[in-house]
Amino acid sequence: MNDLIKETNSTLEEAIVNLFSLKTENEHKLAELTQDIEKQLQNVKEYKESFNRSKEKIAKMNDDINGFEADYQNLVEKFQNDELQNILVSANKEITLKIDERKKKIKDEQIAMNKLVQKASFSKQKLVKLTAEKKAIQLKLDYILDAYEFYNKTLSDIIEYSTSHSDDLCSYFGESKAKNEIKIEPAKEIVTEEVKKDDKKNKKDKNKEAKKIEIVEVEEKEEPIVEEEVQFDENTDADDFFNFDDSIPD
């Protein structure tokens, strides 16, 4: 009898261990997804800061160009009818070089800004996907935690009780083995129609119960994220563009 109880308790303990492993596995998945989301949000924050720095540089260089053009116009007004008007030729060359230099740098900054916009858009798609996965894992984990707490407490009590009351397990229900001796009926080879009906009913009930406690599994198939072509202009508001809170599901 003791061997039977030990074997049964071992099976119950294994069920608890399996639930604990499932709980731990999904807790790790949830932690990893949370970390990935935080990383993407940090990337977006850095893209926004770089984007704003580039906008400031472009604004400064445009001011420089306007200033160079104004300086040259002042020189024209002063020396166009003067014998020193040859100053305008060298001044024009120098100012043109400076303006061209600024325009080239502006173009480089605009290319960098466009890359930042593309990266931010890609991060936005990843954030939406990661957040959906996190919600699914959290829902699954809620079911697992509930099951683990229930079975861990219930089965642990049963294991403890059966170990210390191996000679009279029915006393767990307030009944004594001596008062309720089990009568073993001889096996019947003929199965009645009533038994068949009960079997069918039990199967239906089990199917219904299985559906009630079914745990939602996360979709394993991953769809590739396609990097969209996103354009911007110099009036793009970084605060609006790089704020993805409204685009990420709660």
C-alpha positions as CSV (number, residue, x, y, z in Angstrom):
1,M,0.0,0.0,0.0
2,N,2.8,2.4,0.9
3,D,4.4,1.8,-2.5
4,L,1.1,2.7,-4.2
5,I,0.9,5.9,-2.3
6,K,4.5,6.8,-3.0
7,E,4.0,6.2,-6.7
8,T,0.8,8.3,-6.7
9,N,2.3,11.1,-4.8
10,S,5.3,11.1,-7.1
11,T,2.9,11.6,-10.0
12,L,1.2,14.5,-8.2
13,E,4.6,16.1,-7.4
14,E,5.6,15.9,-11.0
15,A,2.4,17.7,-12.0
16,I,3.3,20.5,-9.6
17,V,6.8,20.7,-11.0
18,N,5.6,20.8,-14.6
19,L,3.3,23.7,-13.7
20,F,6.1,25.5,-12.0
21,S,8.4,25.0,-15.0
22,L,5.6,26.4,-17.3
23,K,5.2,29.4,-14.9
24,T,8.9,30.1,-14.9
25,E,9.3,29.8,-18.7
26,N,6.5,32.3,-19.4
27,E,7.8,34.7,-16.7
28,H,11.1,34.7,-18.5
29,K,9.4,35.3,-21.8
30,L,7.4,38.2,-20.3
31,A,10.6,39.7,-18.9
32,E,12.4,39.4,-22.2
33,L,9.5,41.1,-24.1
34,T,9.4,43.9,-21.5
35,Q,13.1,44.4,-22.0
36,D,12.8,44.4,-25.8
37,I,10.0,47.0,-25.6
38,E,12.1,49.3,-23.3
39,K,15.0,48.9,-25.7
40,Q,12.9,50.0,-28.7
41,L,11.5,53.0,-26.7
42,Q,15.1,54.0,-25.8
43,N,16.0,53.8,-29.5
44,V,13.1,56.0,-30.4
45,K,14.1,58.5,-27.8
46,E,17.7,58.6,-29.2
47,Y,16.4,59.0,-32.8
48,K,14.2,61.9,-31.6
49,E,17.2,63.7,-29.9
50,S,19.4,63.2,-33.1
51,F,16.5,64.4,-35.3
52,N,16.2,67.6,-33.2
53,R,19.9,68.2,-33.3
54,S,19.9,68.0,-37.1
55,K,17.0,70.4,-37.3
56,E,18.9,72.9,-35.2
57,K,22.0,72.5,-37.3
58,I,20.0,73.1,-40.5
59,A,18.3,76.1,-39.1
60,K,21.7,77.5,-38.1
61,M,23.3,76.9,-41.5
62,N,20.3,78.5,-43.3
63,D,20.8,81.6,-41.1
64,D,24.5,81.5,-42.1
65,I,23.5,81.4,-45.8
66,N,21.1,84.3,-45.4
67,G,23.8,86.2,-43.5
68,F,26.4,85.6,-46.3
69,E,24.0,86.8,-48.9
70,A,23.2,89.9,-46.9
71,D,26.9,90.7,-46.4
72,Y,27.5,90.4,-50.2
73,Q,24.6,92.6,-50.9
74,N,26.0,95.2,-48.6
75,L,29.4,95.0,-50.4
76,V,27.7,95.5,-53.8
77,E,25.9,98.6,-52.5
78,K,29.2,100.0,-51.2
79,F,31.6,99.2,-54.0
80,Q,29.7,98.7,-57.3
81,N,30.5,102.2,-58.5
82,D,33.8,102.4,-56.8
83,E,37.3,101.9,-58.1
84,L,37.6,99.1,-55.5
85,Q,34.8,97.1,-57.0
86,N,37.2,94.3,-57.8
87,I,36.7,93.5,-54.1
88,L,33.3,92.2,-55.1
89,V,34.8,89.5,-57.4
90,S,36.9,87.9,-54.7
91,A,34.1,88.5,-52.1
92,N,31.6,86.8,-54.4
93,K,33.9,83.7,-54.8
94,E,34.5,83.5,-51.0
95,I,30.9,83.8,-50.1
96,T,29.8,81.4,-52.8
97,L,32.2,78.8,-51.5
98,K,30.8,79.3,-47.9
99,I,27.2,79.0,-49.1
100,D,27.9,75.9,-51.2
101,E,29.7,74.4,-48.1
102,R,26.6,75.1,-46.0
103,K,24.2,73.7,-48.6
104,K,26.2,70.4,-48.8
105,K,26.1,70.1,-45.0
106,I,22.4,70.8,-45.0
107,K,21.9,68.0,-47.6
108,D,23.9,65.6,-45.4
109,E,21.9,66.4,-42.4
110,Q,18.6,65.9,-44.3
111,I,19.8,62.5,-45.4
112,A,20.6,61.6,-41.8
113,M,17.2,62.9,-40.7
114,N,15.5,60.7,-43.2
115,K,17.3,57.7,-42.0
116,L,16.3,58.5,-38.5
117,V,12.6,58.7,-39.6
118,Q,12.9,55.3,-41.3
119,K,14.4,53.7,-38.2
120,A,11.8,55.3,-35.9
121,S,9.0,54.0,-38.2
122,F,10.5,50.5,-38.1
123,S,10.7,50.7,-34.3
124,K,7.1,51.7,-34.2
125,Q,6.1,48.5,-36.1
126,K,8.2,46.4,-33.8
127,L,6.7,48.0,-30.7
128,V,3.2,47.2,-31.8
129,K,4.1,43.6,-32.5
130,L,6.1,43.2,-29.2
131,T,3.2,44.8,-27.2
132,A,0.7,42.4,-28.7
133,E,3.0,39.4,-27.9
134,K,3.4,40.7,-24.3
135,K,-0.4,40.9,-23.8
136,A,-0.8,37.3,-25.1
137,I,2.0,36.0,-22.8
138,Q,0.6,37.9,-19.8
139,L,-2.9,36.4,-20.4
140,K,-1.4,32.9,-20.7
141,L,0.7,33.5,-17.5
142,D,-2.4,34.6,-15.6
143,Y,-4.0,31.2,-16.3
144,I,-0.9,29.4,-15.4
145,L,-0.4,31.2,-12.1
146,D,-3.9,30.5,-11.1
147,A,-3.6,26.8,-11.9
148,Y,-0.2,26.6,-10.2
149,E,-1.4,28.2,-7.0
150,F,-4.5,26.0,-6.9
151,Y,-2.8,22.7,-7.6
152,N,0.3,23.4,-5.6
153,K,-1.7,24.1,-2.4
154,T,-4.3,21.4,-3.0
155,L,-2.0,18.6,-4.1
156,S,0.6,19.5,-1.5
157,D,-2.0,19.0,1.2
158,I,-3.1,15.7,-0.3
159,I,0.5,14.5,-0.5
160,E,1.2,15.5,3.1
161,Y,-2.0,13.9,4.4
162,S,-1.6,10.7,2.4
163,T,2.0,10.2,3.7
164,S,0.9,10.5,7.3
165,H,-2.4,8.5,6.9
166,S,-1.3,5.8,4.5
167,D,-3.3,3.2,6.4
168,D,-6.7,5.1,6.2
169,L,-6.9,7.7,3.4
170,C,-10.6,8.0,3.5
171,S,-10.3,9.6,7.0
172,Y,-9.4,12.8,4.9
173,F,-13.2,13.0,4.2
174,G,-14.2,12.2,7.8
175,E,-14.9,8.6,6.9
176,S,-13.2,5.6,8.4
177,K,-12.0,2.6,6.3
178,A,-13.5,0.3,8.9
179,K,-16.9,1.7,8.6
180,N,-16.9,1.9,4.8
181,E,-15.4,-1.3,3.5
182,I,-15.1,-1.3,-0.2
183,K,-17.1,-4.0,-1.9
184,I,-15.6,-5.2,-5.1
185,E,-18.2,-6.4,-7.6
186,P,-17.2,-9.0,-10.2
187,A,-16.6,-7.5,-13.6
188,K,-19.4,-7.6,-16.0
189,E,-18.6,-8.4,-19.5
190,I,-21.9,-7.1,-20.9
191,V,-22.1,-3.3,-21.0
192,T,-25.7,-2.0,-20.7
193,E,-27.2,0.7,-22.8
194,E,-27.4,2.9,-19.6
195,V,-23.6,2.6,-19.1
196,K,-23.0,3.6,-22.7
197,K,-25.2,6.6,-22.3
198,D,-23.3,7.6,-19.1
199,D,-20.0,7.2,-20.9
200,K,-21.1,9.5,-23.8
201,K,-22.4,12.1,-21.3
202,N,-19.1,12.0,-19.3
203,K,-17.1,12.5,-22.6
204,K,-19.2,15.5,-23.5
205,D,-18.8,17.0,-20.0
206,K,-15.0,16.5,-20.1
207,N,-14.9,18.2,-23.5
208,K,-16.9,21.2,-22.2
209,E,-14.6,21.4,-19.1
210,A,-11.5,21.3,-21.3
211,K,-12.8,24.2,-23.3
212,K,-13.4,26.3,-20.1
213,I,-9.8,25.9,-18.9
214,E,-8.1,26.1,-22.3
215,I,-5.0,28.3,-22.1
216,V,-4.5,30.7,-25.0
217,E,-1.3,29.9,-26.8
218,V,0.9,32.5,-28.4
219,E,1.0,32.4,-32.2
220,E,4.5,31.1,-33.0
221,K,4.5,32.1,-36.6
222,E,6.2,35.4,-37.1
223,E,5.3,37.7,-39.9
224,P,8.2,39.8,-41.2
225,I,8.2,43.5,-40.5
226,V,8.4,45.5,-43.7
227,E,10.3,48.7,-43.4
228,E,8.0,51.4,-44.8
229,E,9.2,54.4,-46.9
230,V,8.6,57.5,-44.8
231,Q,9.4,61.0,-45.8
232,F,9.7,64.2,-43.8
233,D,10.2,67.9,-44.3
234,E,11.9,70.5,-42.2
235,N,8.7,71.4,-40.5
236,T,8.2,67.9,-39.1
237,D,7.4,68.1,-35.4
238,A,9.7,65.6,-33.7
239,D,7.5,65.6,-30.6
240,D,4.5,64.4,-32.6
241,F,6.3,62.1,-35.0
242,F,8.4,60.3,-32.4
243,N,5.6,59.9,-29.9
244,F,4.2,56.4,-30.4
245,D,2.0,56.1,-27.4
246,D,-1.2,56.4,-29.4
247,S,0.0,53.8,-31.9
248,I,0.9,51.1,-29.3
249,P,-2.1,49.0,-28.0
250,D,-2.7,49.1,-24.3
